[in-house]
C-alpha cells in the first residue's frame, strides 16, 4: 500500500469515527443524516424555545440519497409556537406545507392538481391542502434559499410535511412529524 493511499484511508476512517462518536444519540426524534448533525446536536441541549425550531433540508439527491427529498433534522417538537427553518439544498424550486393528519406520511391521497390545488378526475399530481396548518408561503423557495416560518400554538398530534409542487410529493418530498405535549 502506498503512503498516499494509507493516508487517504486513515483520513477517511478518522472522519467516519468522528462522525459516529460525537453528538447525541440520534434516537427517535432526530435524523441520522450527517447534514443534520450540527442542528441535532444544538437542539438536543437547547432550551424549550430552541427545540421548537425545526431545521428542514429539501431537494439534494446527493446529500439525502434518494431522488428529491424533504428531510426534517428532528421529527418532533414540543407543542406551542414552532418555527420551521427550511433550506433548499437542491437545484429546483420547492415549498413546505405542514398538514395535520393521522394518515401516514406516505399514504396521502393524490387527487388534486393546479394552483391552488383542486380535485381533478385525471392527471392528479398533488395532495389536498385542506388540513394545512402552515407553509413556507410567498414565492417558491429557490435553490440555495433559506426561509423561516412559524406556526403558532401547534397542538400535540401527527403531522405530515410535504412539498406540494406538481409531482414532488410522489417523488419523495414528504416526512412524518410529531408535536408532543410539553
Backbone as JSON Lines, residues from 0, in Angstrom:
{"i":0,"aa":"X","n":[0.86,-1.17,0.0],"ca":[0.0,0.0,0.0],"c":[0.9,1.23,0.0]}
{"i":1,"aa":"X","n":[0.59,2.18,-0.86],"ca":[1.4,3.4,-0.93],"c":[1.09,4.3,0.24]}
{"i":2,"aa":"X","n":[2.05,5.19,0.55],"ca":[1.85,6.14,1.64],"c":[0.63,7.02,1.4]}
{"i":3,"aa":"X","n":[0.47,7.51,0.15],"ca":[-0.66,8.39,-0.18],"c":[-1.99,7.68,0.05]}
{"i":4,"aa":"X","n":[-2.08,6.4,-0.36],"ca":[-3.32,5.64,-0.18],"c":[-3.58,5.38,1.3]}
{"i":5,"aa":"X","n":[-2.52,5.07,2.07],"ca":[-2.68,4.82,3.51],"c":[-3.18,6.07,4.22]}
{"i":6,"aa":"X","n":[-2.63,7.24,3.86],"ca":[-3.08,8.49,4.48],"c":[-4.53,8.75,4.13]}
{"i":7,"aa":"X","n":[-4.89,8.52,2.87],"ca":[-6.27,8.72,2.43],"c":[-7.22,7.8,3.19]}
{"i":8,"aa":"X","n":[-6.86,6.53,3.32],"ca":[-7.68,5.57,4.04],"c":[-7.78,5.95,5.51]}
{"i":9,"aa":"X","n":[-6.66,6.33,6.12],"ca":[-6.66,6.74,7.53],"c":[-7.52,7.97,7.76]}
{"i":10,"aa":"X","n":[-7.43,8.94,6.86],"ca":[-8.25,10.15,6.98],"c":[-9.72,9.84,6.87]}
{"i":11,"aa":"X","n":[-10.07,8.93,5.96],"ca":[-11.47,8.53,5.79],"c":[-12.0,7.84,7.03]}
{"i":12,"aa":"X","n":[-11.19,6.94,7.61],"ca":[-11.61,6.27,8.83],"c":[-11.74,7.25,9.99]}
{"i":13,"aa":"X","n":[-10.81,8.19,10.07],"ca":[-10.9,9.2,11.14],"c":[-12.18,10.0,11.02]}
{"i":14,"aa":"X","n":[-12.55,10.39,9.8],"ca":[-13.78,11.14,9.59],"c":[-14.98,10.3,9.99]}
{"i":15,"aa":"X","n":[-14.99,9.02,9.58],"ca":[-16.09,8.13,9.92],"c":[-16.23,8.0,11.43]}
{"i":16,"aa":"X","n":[-15.11,7.78,12.14],"ca":[-15.18,7.63,13.59],"c":[-15.58,8.93,14.27]}
{"i":17,"aa":"X","n":[-15.13,10.07,13.73],"ca":[-15.51,11.34,14.36],"c":[-16.99,11.61,14.18]}
{"i":18,"aa":"X","n":[-17.56,11.26,13.03],"ca":[-18.99,11.45,12.83],"c":[-19.79,10.5,13.71]}
{"i":19,"aa":"X","n":[-19.31,9.27,13.87],"ca":[-20.04,8.28,14.66],"c":[-19.92,8.56,16.14]}
{"i":20,"aa":"X","n":[-18.83,9.15,16.58],"ca":[-18.59,9.27,18.01],"c":[-19.01,10.58,18.64]}
{"i":21,"aa":"X","n":[-19.39,11.57,17.88],"ca":[-19.72,12.83,18.52],"c":[-21.2,13.14,18.39]}
{"i":22,"aa":"X","n":[-21.68,14.0,19.25],"ca":[-23.08,14.4,19.2],"c":[-23.94,13.41,19.95]}
{"i":23,"aa":"X","n":[-25.2,13.78,20.16],"ca":[-26.1,12.92,20.92],"c":[-26.53,11.71,20.11]}
{"i":24,"aa":"X","n":[-27.02,10.69,20.8],"ca":[-27.6,9.55,20.13],"c":[-28.8,10.04,19.33]}
{"i":25,"aa":"X","n":[-28.89,9.69,18.02],"ca":[-29.97,10.22,17.21],"c":[-31.36,9.93,17.76]}
{"i":26,"aa":"X","n":[-31.61,8.76,18.34],"ca":[-32.9,8.46,18.93],"c":[-34.04,8.63,17.95]}
{"i":27,"aa":"X","n":[-35.27,8.5,18.44],"ca":[-36.42,8.53,17.56],"c":[-36.8,9.92,17.08]}
{"i":28,"aa":"X","n":[-36.26,10.98,17.68],"ca":[-36.72,12.32,17.31],"c":[-35.71,13.1,16.49]}
{"i":29,"aa":"X","n":[-34.69,12.45,15.96],"ca":[-33.73,13.18,15.15],"c":[-33.28,12.33,13.97]}
{"i":30,"aa":"X","n":[-32.67,12.98,13.02],"ca":[-32.23,12.31,11.8],"c":[-30.84,11.73,11.97]}
{"i":31,"aa":"X","n":[-30.56,10.65,11.24],"ca":[-29.22,10.09,11.25],"c":[-28.39,10.66,10.1]}
{"i":32,"aa":"X","n":[-28.92,11.61,9.35],"ca":[-28.22,12.19,8.22],"c":[-27.11,13.11,8.72]}
{"i":33,"aa":"X","n":[-25.86,12.92,8.24],"ca":[-24.76,13.77,8.69],"c":[-25.0,15.26,8.44]}
{"i":34,"aa":"X","n":[-25.77,15.61,7.41],"ca":[-26.03,17.02,7.13],"c":[-26.8,17.68,8.26]}
{"i":35,"aa":"X","n":[-27.49,16.89,9.05],"ca":[-28.27,17.44,10.16],"c":[-27.52,17.36,11.48]}
{"i":36,"aa":"X","n":[-26.33,16.82,11.52],"ca":[-25.63,16.56,12.78],"c":[-25.5,17.81,13.64]}
{"i":37,"aa":"X","n":[-25.12,18.94,13.07],"ca":[-24.94,20.13,13.9],"c":[-26.26,20.65,14.43]}
{"i":38,"aa":"X","n":[-27.32,20.62,13.63],"ca":[-28.63,21.08,14.09],"c":[-29.15,20.17,15.19]}
{"i":39,"aa":"X","n":[-28.96,18.86,15.04],"ca":[-29.41,17.91,16.04],"c":[-28.65,18.1,17.34]}
{"i":40,"aa":"X","n":[-27.34,18.29,17.27],"ca":[-26.54,18.49,18.48],"c":[-26.96,19.76,19.2]}
{"i":41,"aa":"X","n":[-27.23,20.81,18.46],"ca":[-27.66,22.07,19.08],"c":[-29.01,21.88,19.75]}
{"i":42,"aa":"X","n":[-29.97,21.26,19.05],"ca":[-31.31,21.12,19.6],"c":[-31.37,20.15,20.77]}
{"i":43,"aa":"X","n":[-30.47,19.18,20.85],"ca":[-30.51,18.2,21.93],"c":[-30.25,18.85,23.28]}
{"i":44,"aa":"X","n":[-29.43,19.89,23.33],"ca":[-29.11,20.51,24.6],"c":[-29.72,21.9,24.72]}
{"i":45,"aa":"X","n":[-30.59,22.26,23.8],"ca":[-31.14,23.61,23.76],"c":[-32.3,23.78,24.72]}
{"i":46,"aa":"X","n":[-32.69,25.03,24.93],"ca":[-33.84,25.33,25.76],"c":[-35.1,24.88,25.03]}
{"i":47,"aa":"X","n":[-36.23,24.91,25.74],"ca":[-37.51,24.52,25.15],"c":[-37.81,25.37,23.93]}
{"i":48,"aa":"X","n":[-37.53,26.67,23.98],"ca":[-37.78,27.55,22.84],"c":[-36.95,27.13,21.65]}
{"i":49,"aa":"X","n":[-35.66,26.82,21.86],"ca":[-34.78,26.41,20.76],"c":[-35.22,25.07,20.17]}
{"i":50,"aa":"X","n":[-35.76,24.17,21.0],"ca":[-36.22,22.87,20.5],"c":[-37.47,23.03,19.65]}
{"i":51,"aa":"X","n":[-38.05,24.2,19.68],"ca":[-39.21,24.47,18.83],"c":[-38.8,25.07,17.49]}
{"i":52,"aa":"X","n":[-37.52,25.03,17.17],"ca":[-37.05,25.4,15.84],"c":[-36.64,24.11,15.15]}
{"i":53,"aa":"X","n":[-37.29,23.84,14.02],"ca":[-37.08,22.6,13.28],"c":[-36.38,22.93,11.98]}
{"i":54,"aa":"X","n":[-35.18,22.37,11.79],"ca":[-34.44,22.55,10.55],"c":[-34.9,21.51,9.54]}
{"i":55,"aa":"X","n":[-35.16,21.96,8.3],"ca":[-35.56,21.08,7.21],"c":[-34.64,21.3,6.03]}
{"i":56,"aa":"X","n":[-34.19,20.21,5.42],"ca":[-33.42,20.28,4.17],"c":[-34.29,19.72,3.07]}
{"i":57,"aa":"X","n":[-34.33,20.4,1.93],"ca":[-35.12,19.89,0.81],"c":[-34.3,19.9,-0.46]}
{"i":58,"aa":"X","n":[-34.45,18.82,-1.25],"ca":[-34.01,18.82,-2.62],"c":[-32.76,18.14,-3.07]}
{"i":59,"aa":"X","n":[-31.74,17.88,-2.28],"ca":[-30.46,17.44,-2.81],"c":[-30.35,15.92,-2.85]}
{"i":60,"aa":"X","n":[-30.36,15.31,-4.04],"ca":[-30.26,13.86,-4.11],"c":[-28.91,13.32,-3.63]}
{"i":61,"aa":"X","n":[-27.83,14.07,-3.78],"ca":[-26.52,13.58,-3.35],"c":[-26.41,13.55,-1.84]}
{"i":62,"aa":"X","n":[-27.04,14.51,-1.15],"ca":[-26.94,14.55,0.3],"c":[-27.85,13.53,0.96]}
{"i":63,"aa":"X","n":[-29.04,13.33,0.4],"ca":[-30.04,12.53,1.08],"c":[-30.21,11.14,0.5]}
{"i":64,"aa":"X","n":[-29.65,10.9,-0.68],"ca":[-29.54,9.55,-1.17],"c":[-30.7,8.98,-1.97]}
{"i":65,"aa":"X","n":[-31.78,9.71,-2.22],"ca":[-32.86,9.1,-3.0],"c":[-33.68,10.18,-3.7]}
{"i":66,"aa":"X","n":[-33.33,10.49,-4.9],"ca":[-34.1,11.46,-5.67],"c":[-34.28,12.77,-4.93]}
{"i":67,"aa":"X","n":[-35.41,13.42,-5.14],"ca":[-35.69,14.62,-4.35],"c":[-36.21,14.18,-3.0]}
{"i":68,"aa":"X","n":[-35.98,15.0,-1.99],"ca":[-36.35,14.59,-0.64],"c":[-36.67,15.8,0.21]}
{"i":69,"aa":"X","n":[-37.32,15.55,1.31],"ca":[-37.6,16.54,2.34],"c":[-37.16,15.89,3.64]}
{"i":70,"aa":"X","n":[-36.18,16.46,4.29],"ca":[-35.58,15.84,5.47],"c":[-35.66,16.77,6.66]}
{"i":71,"aa":"X","n":[-36.54,16.47,7.64],"ca":[-36.51,17.22,8.89],"c":[-35.34,16.71,9.74]}
{"i":72,"aa":"X","n":[-34.57,17.63,10.3],"ca":[-33.43,17.22,11.14],"c":[-33.9,16.69,12.48]}
{"i":73,"aa":"X","n":[-35.11,17.02,12.88],"ca":[-35.77,16.41,14.03],"c":[-37.17,16.05,13.59]}
{"i":74,"aa":"X","n":[-37.7,14.97,14.12],"ca":[-39.02,14.51,13.69],"c":[-40.11,14.82,14.71]}
{"i":75,"aa":"X","n":[-39.76,15.6,15.75],"ca":[-40.77,16.0,16.72],"c":[-40.34,17.29,17.4]}
{"i":76,"aa":"X","n":[-41.32,17.96,17.99],"ca":[-41.07,19.18,18.75],"c":[-42.17,19.32,19.8]}
{"i":77,"aa":"X","n":[-41.88,20.05,20.88],"ca":[-42.91,20.27,21.9],"c":[-44.0,21.2,21.39]}
{"i":78,"aa":"X","n":[-45.22,21.0,21.87],"ca":[-46.37,21.82,21.47],"c":[-46.09,23.3,21.75]}
{"i":79,"aa":"X","n":[-46.71,24.14,20.97],"ca":[-46.55,25.59,21.12],"c":[-46.21,26.21,19.78]}
{"i":80,"aa":"X","n":[-45.59,27.38,19.81],"ca":[-45.17,28.05,18.58],"c":[-43.93,27.35,18.05]}
{"i":81,"aa":"X","n":[-44.02,26.79,16.84],"ca":[-42.9,26.05,16.26],"c":[-42.45,26.76,15.0]}
{"i":82,"aa":"X","n":[-41.14,27.02,14.93],"ca":[-40.54,27.66,13.77],"c":[-39.85,26.62,12.91]}
{"i":83,"aa":"X","n":[-40.15,26.64,11.63],"ca":[-39.51,25.75,10.66],"c":[-38.51,26.57,9.86]}
{"i":84,"aa":"X","n":[-37.26,26.12,9.86],"ca":[-36.2,26.78,9.09],"c":[-35.88,25.85,7.91]}
{"i":85,"aa":"X","n":[-36.3,26.26,6.71],"ca":[-36.22,25.42,5.52],"c":[-35.09,25.89,4.63]}
{"i":86,"aa":"X","n":[-34.18,24.99,4.28],"ca":[-33.09,25.3,3.35],"c":[-33.25,24.44,2.11]}
{"i":87,"aa":"X","n":[-33.34,25.09,0.96],"ca":[-33.41,24.38,-0.32],"c":[-31.98,24.07,-0.76]}
{"i":88,"aa":"X","n":[-31.57,22.82,-0.6],"ca":[-30.23,22.39,-0.96],"c":[-30.2,21.74,-2.33]}
{"i":89,"aa":"X","n":[-31.3,21.85,-3.07],"ca":[-31.38,21.29,-4.41],"c":[-31.23,22.35,-5.47]}
{"i":90,"aa":"X","n":[-31.6,21.98,-6.69],"ca":[-31.46,22.91,-7.81],"c":[-32.82,23.37,-8.35]}
{"i":91,"aa":"X","n":[-33.91,22.81,-7.86],"ca":[-35.26,23.18,-8.29],"c":[-35.97,23.97,-7.2]}
{"i":92,"aa":"X","n":[-37.06,24.65,-7.57],"ca":[-37.9,25.33,-6.6],"c":[-38.63,24.3,-5.74]}
{"i":93,"aa":"X","n":[-38.91,24.68,-4.47],"ca":[-39.65,23.82,-3.56],"c":[-40.48,24.67,-2.62]}
{"i":94,"aa":"X","n":[-41.32,24.01,-1.83],"ca":[-42.1,24.63,-0.77],"c":[-42.27,23.6,0.33]}
{"i":95,"aa":"X","n":[-42.72,24.03,1.5],"ca":[-43.05,23.1,2.56],"c":[-44.42,23.48,3.09]}
{"i":96,"aa":"X","n":[-45.29,22.49,3.15],"ca":[-46.63,22.64,3.72],"c":[-46.74,21.67,4.88]}
{"i":97,"aa":"X","n":[-47.29,22.12,6.01],"ca":[-47.47,21.3,7.19],"c":[-48.95,20.94,7.28]}
{"i":98,"aa":"X","n":[-49.25,19.64,7.21],"ca":[-50.63,19.15,7.26],"c":[-50.85,18.4,8.56]}
{"i":99,"aa":"X","n":[-51.95,18.67,9.27],"ca":[-52.3,17.9,10.47],"c":[-53.21,16.76,10.02]}
{"i":100,"aa":"X","n":[-52.72,15.53,10.19],"ca":[-53.46,14.35,9.73],"c":[-52.98,13.1,10.44]}
{"i":101,"aa":"X","n":[-53.87,12.14,10.58],"ca":[-53.49,10.84,11.11],"c":[-53.14,9.85,10.0]}
{"i":102,"aa":"X","n":[-53.25,10.29,8.74],"ca":[-52.88,9.44,7.61],"c":[-51.35,9.37,7.55]}
{"i":103,"aa":"X","n":[-50.81,8.2,7.29],"ca":[-49.35,8.03,7.2],"c":[-48.76,8.98,6.16]}
{"i":104,"aa":"X","n":[-47.57,9.47,6.43],"ca":[-46.94,10.47,5.59],"c":[-46.8,10.04,4.13]}
{"i":105,"aa":"X","n":[-46.68,8.74,3.88],"ca":[-46.5,8.25,2.52],"c":[-47.78,7.64,1.93]}
{"i":106,"aa":"X","n":[-48.92,7.92,2.57],"ca":[-50.2,7.37,2.12],"c":[-51.25,8.44,1.82]}
{"i":107,"aa":"X","n":[-50.85,9.71,1.77],"ca":[-51.83,10.75,1.47],"c":[-52.37,10.55,0.05]}
{"i":108,"aa":"X","n":[-53.69,10.68,-0.15],"ca":[-54.23,10.5,-1.5],"c":[-53.81,11.63,-2.43]}
{"i":109,"aa":"X","n":[-53.49,11.27,-3.65],"ca":[-53.08,12.24,-4.67],"c":[-54.28,12.41,-5.61]}
{"i":110,"aa":"X","n":[-55.05,13.46,-5.36],"ca":[-56.29,13.67,-6.11],"c":[-56.42,15.07,-6.68]}
{"i":111,"aa":"X","n":[-55.43,15.93,-6.42],"ca":[-55.54,17.34,-6.79],"c":[-54.51,17.72,-7.84]}
{"i":112,"aa":"X","n":[-54.76,18.88,-8.46],"ca":[-53.82,19.48,-9.41],"c":[-54.11,20.97,-9.43]}
{"i":113,"aa":"X","n":[-53.2,21.73,-10.02],"ca":[-53.42,23.17,-10.16],"c":[-52.85,23.97,-9.01]}
{"i":114,"aa":"X","n":[-53.06,25.29,-9.1],"ca":[-52.57,26.19,-8.06],"c":[-53.61,27.28,-7.83]}
{"i":115,"aa":"X","n":[-54.35,27.27,-6.74],"ca":[-54.27,26.31,-5.64],"c":[-54.8,24.94,-6.06]}
{"i":116,"aa":"X","n":[-54.31,23.89,-5.39],"ca":[-54.74,22.55,-5.75],"c":[-56.25,22.37,-5.6]}
{"i":117,"aa":"X","n":[-56.84,21.64,-6.53],"ca":[-58.26,21.32,-6.5],"c":[-58.44,19.9,-7.03]}
{"i":118,"aa":"X","n":[-59.49,19.21,-6.59],"ca":[-59.73,17.84,-7.07],"c":[-59.88,17.79,-8.59]}
{"i":119,"aa":"X","n":[-59.3,16.76,-9.2],"ca":[-59.41,16.55,-10.64],"c":[-59.75,15.09,-10.92]}
{"i":120,"aa":"X","n":[-60.29,14.84,-12.08],"ca":[-60.64,13.46,-12.48],"c":[-59.43,12.74,-13.07]}
{"i":121,"aa":"X","n":[-58.54,13.49,-13.75],"ca":[-57.34,12.88,-14.34],"c":[-56.14,13.8,-14.08]}
{"i":122,"aa":"X","n":[-54.95,13.25,-14.19],"ca":[-53.68,13.97,-14.06],"c":[-53.46,14.6,-12.69]}
{"i":123,"aa":"X","n":[-53.95,13.96,-11.65],"ca":[-53.69,14.45,-10.29],"c":[-52.2,14.31,-9.99]}
{"i":124,"aa":"X","n":[-51.6,15.36,-9.37],"ca":[-50.18,15.32,-9.04],"c":[-49.87,16.03,-7.73]}
{"i":125,"aa":"X","n":[-50.91,16.28,-6.91],"ca":[-50.74,16.96,-5.62],"c":[-51.68,16.35,-4.59]}
{"i":126,"aa":"X","n":[-51.33,16.57,-3.32],"ca":[-52.22,16.17,-2.23],"c":[-53.13,17.34,-1.88]}
{"i":127,"aa":"X","n":[-54.24,17.04,-1.23],"ca":[-55.17,18.08,-0.78],"c":[-54.52,18.89,0.34]}
{"i":128,"aa":"X","n":[-54.68,20.2,0.31],"ca":[-54.09,21.07,1.33],"c":[-55.11,21.52,2.37]}
{"i":129,"aa":"X","n":[-56.27,20.87,2.41],"ca":[-57.31,21.25,3.35],"c":[-56.9,21.14,4.81]}
{"i":130,"aa":"X","n":[-55.96,20.26,5.13],"ca":[-55.51,20.07,6.51],"c":[-54.27,20.9,6.83]}
{"i":131,"aa":"X","n":[-53.94,21.88,5.97],"ca":[-52.74,22.7,6.18],"c":[-52.88,23.58,7.41]}
{"i":132,"aa":"X","n":[-51.82,23.6,8.21],"ca":[-51.77,24.49,9.37],"c":[-50.71,25.58,9.17]}
{"i":133,"aa":"X","n":[-49.93,25.48,8.07],"ca":[-48.92,26.49,7.78],"c":[-48.03,26.05,6.64]}
{"i":134,"aa":"X","n":[-47.27,27.03,6.09],"ca":[-46.38,26.72,4.97],"c":[-45.34,27.81,4.82]}
{"i":135,"aa":"X","n":[-44.37,27.52,3.93],"ca":[-43.29,28.49,3.69],"c":[-43.86,29.81,3.18]}
{"i":136,"aa":"X","n":[-44.93,29.77,2.43],"ca":[-45.61,30.99,1.97],"c":[-44.82,31.75,0.93]}
{"i":137,"aa":"X","n":[-45.48,32.73,0.31],"ca":[-44.83,33.56,-0.7],"c":[-44.45,32.76,-1.93]}
{"i":138,"aa":"X","n":[-43.44,33.26,-2.63],"ca":[-42.93,32.56,-3.81],"c":[-42.29,31.24,-3.4]}
{"i":139,"aa":"X","n":[-42.17,30.33,-4.36],"ca":[-41.48,29.07,-4.08],"c":[-40.05,29.36,-3.63]}
{"i":140,"aa":"X","n":[-39.52,28.46,-2.84],"ca":[-38.17,28.58,-2.32],"c":[-37.19,28.2,-3.44]}
{"i":141,"aa":"X","n":[-36.36,29.15,-3.85],"ca":[-35.38,28.94,-4.91],"c":[-34.18,28.15,-4.39]}
{"i":142,"aa":"X","n":[-33.41,27.57,-5.3],"ca":[-32.2,26.83,-4.94],"c":[-31.29,27.71,-4.08]}
{"i":143,"aa":"X","n":[-30.81,27.15,-2.97],"ca":[-29.89,27.86,-2.09],"c":[-30.55,28.76,-1.06]}
{"i":144,"aa":"X","n":[-31.84,29.02,-1.18],"ca":[-32.52,29.92,-0.25],"c":[-32.89,29.21,1.04]}
{"i":145,"aa":"X","n":[-32.97,30.01,2.11],"ca":[-33.45,29.54,3.4],"c":[-34.6,30.45,3.8]}
{"i":146,"aa":"X","n":[-35.64,29.87,4.34],"ca":[-36.79,30.66,4.8],"c":[-37.29,30.1,6.12]}
{"i":147,"aa":"X","n":[-37.68,31.0,7.01],"ca":[-38.28,30.61,8.27],"c":[-39.76,30.93,8.24]}
{"i":148,"aa":"X","n":[-40.55,30.05,8.85],"ca":[-41.96,30.35,9.08],"c":[-42.35,29.73,10.4]}
{"i":149,"aa":"X","n":[-43.24,30.4,11.12],"ca":[-43.66,29.96,12.44],"c":[-45.14,29.63,12.41]}
{"i":150,"aa":"X","n":[-45.48,28.5,12.98],"ca":[-46.88,28.12,13.15],"c":[-47.18,28.29,14.63]}
{"i":151,"aa":"X","n":[-48.12,29.13,14.92],"ca":[-48.46,29.46,16.31],"c":[-49.33,28.37,16.93]}
{"i":152,"aa":"X","n":[-49.06,28.09,18.19],"ca":[-49.87,27.21,19.02],"c":[-50.16,25.85,18.38]}
{"i":153,"aa":"X","n":[-49.1,25.19,17.89],"ca":[-49.29,23.84,17.34],"c":[-49.66,22.89,18.48]}
{"i":154,"aa":"X","n":[-50.7,22.13,18.24],"ca":[-51.23,21.18,19.22],"c":[-50.55,19.83,19.07]}
{"i":155,"aa":"X","n":[-50.48,19.04,20.17],"ca":[-49.93,17.69,20.06],"c":[-50.69,16.88,19.0]}
{"i":156,"aa":"X","n":[-49.96,16.08,18.27],"ca":[-50.59,15.23,17.27],"c":[-49.63,14.89,16.16]}
{"i":157,"aa":"X","n":[-50.18,14.21,15.15],"ca":[-49.4,13.77,13.99],"c":[-49.57,14.76,12.85]}
{"i":158,"aa":"X","n":[-48.46,15.03,12.16],"ca":[-48.43,15.95,11.04],"c":[-47.64,15.32,9.91]}
{"i":159,"aa":"X","n":[-47.83,15.87,8.71],"ca":[-47.04,15.45,7.56],"c":[-46.48,16.72,6.92]}
{"i":160,"aa":"X","n":[-45.19,16.7,6.63],"ca":[-44.5,17.81,5.94],"c":[-44.38,17.4,4.47]}
{"i":161,"aa":"X","n":[-44.83,18.27,3.56],"ca":[-44.77,17.93,2.13],"c":[-44.32,19.12,1.3]}
{"i":162,"aa":"X","n":[-43.71,18.82,0.17],"ca":[-43.56,19.79,-0.91],"c":[-44.69,19.43,-1.85]}
{"i":163,"aa":"X","n":[-45.61,20.37,-2.09],"ca":[-46.79,20.05,-2.88],"c":[-46.74,20.67,-4.27]}
{"i":164,"aa":"X","n":[-45.53,20.94,-4.78],"ca":[-45.43,21.32,-6.18],"c":[-45.73,20.07,-7.0]}
{"i":165,"aa":"X","n":[-46.17,20.24,-8.23],"ca":[-46.61,19.12,-9.06],"c":[-45.6,17.98,-9.08]}
{"i":166,"aa":"X","n":[-46.04,16.8,-8.62],"ca":[-45.22,15.6,-8.65],"c":[-44.18,15.47,-7.56]}
{"i":167,"aa":"X","n":[-43.97,16.47,-6.75],"ca":[-42.9,16.41,-5.74],"c":[-43.25,15.45,-4.6]}
{"i":168,"aa":"X","n":[-44.5,15.43,-4.15],"ca":[-44.9,14.51,-3.08],"c":[-44.61,13.06,-3.51]}
{"i":169,"aa":"X","n":[-44.99,12.71,-4.73],"ca":[-44.79,11.33,-5.2],"c":[-43.32,11.03,-5.46]}
{"i":170,"aa":"X","n":[-42.49,12.07,-5.6],"ca":[-41.05,11.86,-5.79],"c":[-40.3,11.69,-4.48]}
{"i":171,"aa":"X","n":[-41.0,11.75,-3.36],"ca":[-40.37,11.51,-2.06],"c":[-40.27,12.72,-1.17]}
{"i":172,"aa":"X","n":[-40.82,13.85,-1.55],"ca":[-40.71,15.06,-0.73],"c":[-41.83,15.09,0.3]}
{"i":173,"aa":"X","n":[-41.65,14.27,1.35],"ca":[-42.64,14.11,2.4],"c":[-41.97,13.52,3.62]}
{"i":174,"aa":"X","n":[-42.49,13.85,4.79],"ca":[-41.92,13.3,6.03],"c":[-42.96,13.38,7.14]}
{"i":175,"aa":"X","n":[-42.9,12.42,8.04],"ca":[-43.75,12.44,9.22],"c":[-43.18,13.41,10.24]}
{"i":176,"aa":"X","n":[-44.06,14.03,11.01],"ca":[-43.64,14.95,12.07],"c":[-44.63,14.83,13.21]}
{"i":177,"aa":"X","n":[-44.13,14.91,14.43],"ca":[-44.98,14.76,15.62],"c":[-44.82,15.97,16.52]}
{"i":178,"aa":"X","n":[-45.93,16.49,17.02],"ca":[-45.89,17.51,18.05],"c":[-46.29,16.83,19.34]}
{"i":179,"aa":"X","n":[-45.43,16.92,20.35],"ca":[-45.62,16.21,21.6],"c":[-46.04,17.16,22.71]}
{"i":180,"aa":"X","n":[-46.78,16.66,23.7],"ca":[-47.16,17.51,24.84],"c":[-45.93,18.04,25.56]}
{"i":181,"aa":"X","n":[-46.06,19.21,26.15],"ca":[-44.95,19.81,26.91],"c":[-44.83,19.14,28.24]}
